[in-house]
Amino acid sequence: MKKLRIKKVNVLKVAFVFATMYGILSAIVFAIIGIFGIAVAGDPMGAVLMILMPIFYAIGGFIGGLLMGWLYNLTSKWIGGIEVEVEEIEKFSE
């Protein structure tokens, strides 16, 4: 096995990954909350939450990803970064 170290990350790529993950996760969570709110309380705001909150979470995830990518690049200079072990595997044969 090889040991490799992540020296630097592309901050914008990290931000887009965070935005996508937060958007997907919040869409699932707020869909459940929205359906529950409409079914139980008869509250039409549940439908609005199902649409708006994933957008707000994706924006927050993007901003958080920018900050975390920047902080990773800053701190990895001081402490060396994350180390991972990798191994080469055979390609899946069809």
Secondary structure, DSSP 4 states (H G I P E B T S, - for coil): -EEEEE----HHHHHHHHHHHHHHHHHHHHHHHHHHIIIII--THHHHHHHHHHHHHHHHHHHHHHHHHHHHHHHHHHH--EEEEE---PPPP-
